[in-house]
């Protein structure tokens, strides 16, 4: 079983994943928690480049190719081996993020992005993608609160420094994907409190795992 979490900055993906994993483990599922970018040794170095706001000279094509390089390692080293071992893989972002951020928001040709995905993924697709949705302005406020409360380490705020219009395009991109592929996507109202979201997410995931017979 392969589950991914998506959403704009500050939508609460990481928190909800951290709440979900212990529930699955308590029910006896062997889980692998992973993320993009940065799930591998190579990917972690790519992540430092991608998310550092000091890299203002990075052009969109460089950004796109770095994400795909990270994903290639991620699929090869983490995801495919875990799925082959019948584990539940839960990833904080996956290829839909590139479709939305670099496609809908940056303006790259969507067909080109799909061609790259076909090469990188070889048909691999999540069984379930949860989109945590809320207005872009609210998400950015939450994201900056998180960033400002952090101490130490390199700042990972390159995307948070994008204009509000960019984040609104990201949100609309996710909503478009959800409408085009309703059998895979589930929209979660991320404006609610953490526990209410957690209950809905848990119900959706456990139901799907039961259906799939994981």
Backbone torsions as a table, in degrees:
resi	resn	phi	psi	omega
1	UNK	NA	131.9	-177.2
2	UNK	-124.5	117.1	-176.4
3	UNK	-121.6	133.0	176.8
4	UNK	-123.0	149.8	175.8
5	UNK	-113.4	133.2	178.8
6	UNK	-133.2	165.6	177.1
7	UNK	154.7	167.9	179.4
8	UNK	-69.9	170.5	177.0
9	UNK	-58.1	137.2	176.0
10	UNK	80.2	11.7	-177.3
11	UNK	-81.6	-11.3	175.0
12	UNK	96.8	20.0	-177.9
13	UNK	-57.5	-51.6	-175.0
14	UNK	-61.2	-42.6	178.7
15	UNK	-61.2	-45.7	-178.3
16	UNK	-67.6	-35.0	175.7
17	UNK	-64.5	-43.1	-179.7
18	UNK	-63.8	-30.0	176.9
19	UNK	-78.2	-33.6	-175.9
20	UNK	-74.6	-43.3	-172.7
21	UNK	-55.0	-47.1	179.6
22	UNK	-62.2	-32.1	177.7
23	UNK	-64.4	-45.8	179.5
24	UNK	-64.9	-41.7	179.7
25	UNK	-64.8	-37.8	179.0
26	UNK	-64.8	-25.0	178.1
27	UNK	-91.7	7.1	172.7
28	UNK	93.9	8.5	179.9
29	UNK	-87.5	134.4	176.6
30	UNK	-84.2	113.4	-171.1
31	UNK	-110.7	146.0	171.0
32	UNK	-119.7	117.3	177.5
33	UNK	-95.2	127.5	-177.3
34	UNK	-143.7	179.6	-175.4
35	UNK	-157.0	164.3	170.1
36	UNK	-133.3	138.4	-11.7
37	UNK	-79.0	165.3	168.2
38	UNK	106.6	24.4	-178.1
39	UNK	-85.8	-11.6	-179.1
40	UNK	-125.0	171.9	179.2
41	UNK	-61.0	-46.0	177.1
42	UNK	-65.3	-44.4	-178.5
43	UNK	-61.1	-33.7	-179.8
44	UNK	-67.2	-33.7	176.1
45	UNK	-71.0	-37.3	175.8
46	UNK	-64.6	-40.6	179.1
47	UNK	-57.7	-42.7	-179.3
48	UNK	-60.5	-34.5	177.8
49	UNK	-73.2	-46.5	-172.9
50	UNK	-66.3	-38.8	-170.7
51	UNK	-98.6	-0.2	-179.5
52	UNK	-81.8	118.2	-177.9
53	UNK	-65.4	-14.8	178.5
54	UNK	-69.3	-18.1	-176.9
55	UNK	-87.1	60.9	-177.5
56	UNK	-72.6	-16.8	-178.6
57	UNK	-86.4	-1.9	-178.9
58	UNK	-65.7	125.5	179.6
59	UNK	-87.3	156.0	-176.0
60	UNK	-55.6	-36.8	-179.5
61	UNK	-66.4	-39.7	175.8
62	UNK	-59.3	-45.5	179.3
63	UNK	-57.9	-48.4	-179.8
64	UNK	-58.8	-48.2	-175.7
65	UNK	-69.9	-32.8	175.8
66	UNK	-65.4	-42.2	177.0
67	UNK	-61.5	-41.4	-179.2
68	UNK	-70.4	-33.7	175.4
69	UNK	-64.3	-44.3	176.3
70	UNK	-59.0	-43.7	-177.4
71	UNK	-66.3	-36.9	178.5
72	UNK	-59.0	-47.5	177.1
73	UNK	-63.7	-41.6	-177.9
74	UNK	-59.8	-48.7	-179.1
75	UNK	-63.2	-45.3	-175.0
76	UNK	-70.6	-42.4	-172.5
77	UNK	-89.3	-31.5	-170.4
78	UNK	-116.1	-58.9	-167.4
79	UNK	-69.4	-54.7	-177.0
80	UNK	-61.3	-43.9	176.8
81	UNK	-61.0	-39.1	-179.5
82	UNK	-67.5	-43.1	179.0
83	UNK	-65.5	-36.6	177.8
84	UNK	-64.0	-26.3	178.1
85	UNK	-92.0	12.0	176.6
86	UNK	64.3	32.0	177.2
87	UNK	-91.9	158.9	173.7
88	UNK	-88.4	116.4	-179.5
89	UNK	-99.6	125.7	177.9
90	UNK	-120.7	117.7	-175.6
91	UNK	-117.4	132.2	173.5
92	UNK	-82.6	93.5	-174.9
93	UNK	80.4	149.9	174.6
94	UNK	-155.0	-147.8	-169.2
95	UNK	-67.5	-23.3	177.9
96	UNK	-61.2	-31.6	178.6
97	UNK	-61.4	-39.5	178.4
98	UNK	-68.4	-41.4	176.9
99	UNK	-56.3	-40.3	-175.5
100	UNK	-82.1	-51.8	-174.6
101	UNK	-71.7	-47.8	-177.0
102	UNK	-88.4	-25.1	178.7
103	UNK	-87.6	-73.8	-176.0
104	UNK	-65.0	-38.0	-175.7
105	UNK	-89.5	-43.8	-179.7
106	UNK	-82.9	-24.6	177.0
107	UNK	96.8	11.4	176.4
108	UNK	-67.3	149.3	179.7
109	UNK	-60.9	126.0	-176.5
110	UNK	-66.5	-33.6	177.7
111	UNK	-64.8	-39.2	177.0
112	UNK	-61.9	-45.1	179.4
113	UNK	-61.3	-41.3	179.3
114	UNK	-65.2	-36.1	177.5
115	UNK	-63.4	-42.6	178.2
116	UNK	-65.0	-42.1	179.1
117	UNK	-60.9	-39.5	179.2
118	UNK	-61.3	-40.1	179.1
119	UNK	-68.6	-42.1	-175.8
120	UNK	-76.5	-40.1	-170.1
121	UNK	-95.5	-27.9	-178.0
122	UNK	59.3	35.4	178.7
123	UNK	93.2	-5.4	178.6
124	UNK	-65.0	132.1	180.0
125	UNK	-148.2	144.2	177.5
126	UNK	-61.9	149.6	172.5
127	UNK	-75.4	-30.4	-178.5
128	UNK	-147.3	133.7	173.9
129	UNK	-124.7	118.7	179.1
130	UNK	-96.5	120.0	177.1
131	UNK	-101.5	115.7	176.7
132	UNK	-87.3	111.0	-168.8
133	UNK	-111.6	134.2	171.3
134	UNK	-160.3	163.8	179.9
135	UNK	-56.5	143.6	-176.1
136	UNK	-58.5	-41.4	-179.1
137	UNK	-59.8	-43.2	-179.8
138	UNK	-66.3	-40.8	179.2
139	UNK	-63.1	-42.0	179.2
140	UNK	-64.8	-39.2	177.5
141	UNK	-59.4	-45.7	179.1
142	UNK	-63.5	-42.5	-177.7
143	UNK	-61.7	-43.0	-179.3
144	UNK	-70.0	-32.1	174.9
145	UNK	-62.5	-41.4	178.5
146	UNK	-65.2	-46.4	-178.0
147	UNK	-62.7	-44.3	-177.0
148	UNK	-70.1	-20.5	179.1
149	UNK	-87.6	-8.1	-178.1
150	UNK	-79.5	146.6	174.8
151	UNK	-128.8	133.9	178.1
152	UNK	80.7	164.2	178.8
153	UNK	80.4	166.8	178.1
154	UNK	-73.0	137.8	177.2
155	UNK	-68.0	135.5	178.0
156	UNK	-114.1	71.8	-171.7
157	UNK	-131.5	22.4	-177.4
158	UNK	-63.7	-39.7	-178.6
159	UNK	-78.3	-33.4	177.4
160	UNK	-61.9	-26.2	-179.2
161	UNK	-82.3	-2.3	173.9
162	UNK	-68.8	156.6	179.8
163	UNK	-64.5	155.8	178.9
164	UNK	-55.8	-37.3	-179.4
165	UNK	-59.8	-35.2	177.2
166	UNK	-61.8	-46.8	-177.8
167	UNK	-69.2	-30.2	175.5
168	UNK	-67.5	-36.4	175.4
169	UNK	-65.4	-39.1	177.5
170	UNK	-60.1	-48.0	-179.4
171	UNK	-61.0	-45.6	-179.8
172	UNK	-64.4	-32.8	176.3
173	UNK	-62.3	-45.0	178.0
174	UNK	-62.4	-42.2	179.8
175	UNK	-64.2	-35.6	177.0
176	UNK	-64.9	-46.6	178.9
177	UNK	-59.4	-42.5	-179.3
178	UNK	-62.7	-37.3	-179.8
179	UNK	-73.2	-27.3	-178.0
180	UNK	-83.9	-22.7	-177.4
181	UNK	-138.4	63.9	-174.3
182	UNK	-64.8	-20.6	-179.3
183	UNK	-70.9	-23.6	179.5
184	UNK	-101.0	-36.4	-173.7
185	UNK	-90.4	146.6	169.2
186	UNK	-129.7	125.8	176.8
187	UNK	-87.1	128.7	178.7
188	UNK	-115.9	125.1	179.1
189	UNK	-70.3	105.0	-174.7
190	UNK	-87.8	6.0	176.3
191	UNK	-83.0	-7.2	-178.4
192	UNK	-87.6	175.6	-179.2
193	UNK	-72.3	160.0	-173.2
194	UNK	-58.3	-43.5	-175.0
195	UNK	-70.3	-35.8	177.2
196	UNK	-64.8	-43.7	176.5
197	UNK	-62.5	-43.5	-178.4
198	UNK	-59.0	-43.5	-179.5
199	UNK	-62.3	-44.8	-179.8
200	UNK	-63.9	-45.2	-179.5
201	UNK	-61.9	-44.8	180.0
202	UNK	-60.9	-44.2	179.6
203	UNK	-60.6	-44.5	-178.9
204	UNK	-64.0	-45.7	-176.6
205	UNK	-66.7	-46.8	-178.0
206	UNK	-64.9	-36.0	177.4
207	UNK	-63.8	-44.6	-179.2
208	UNK	-67.3	-41.4	177.7
209	UNK	-60.0	-39.9	178.5
210	UNK	-63.9	-41.4	179.6
211	UNK	-66.4	-41.0	-178.1
212	UNK	-76.8	-16.1	179.2
213	UNK	70.2	34.4	-179.6
214	UNK	-65.1	NA	NA
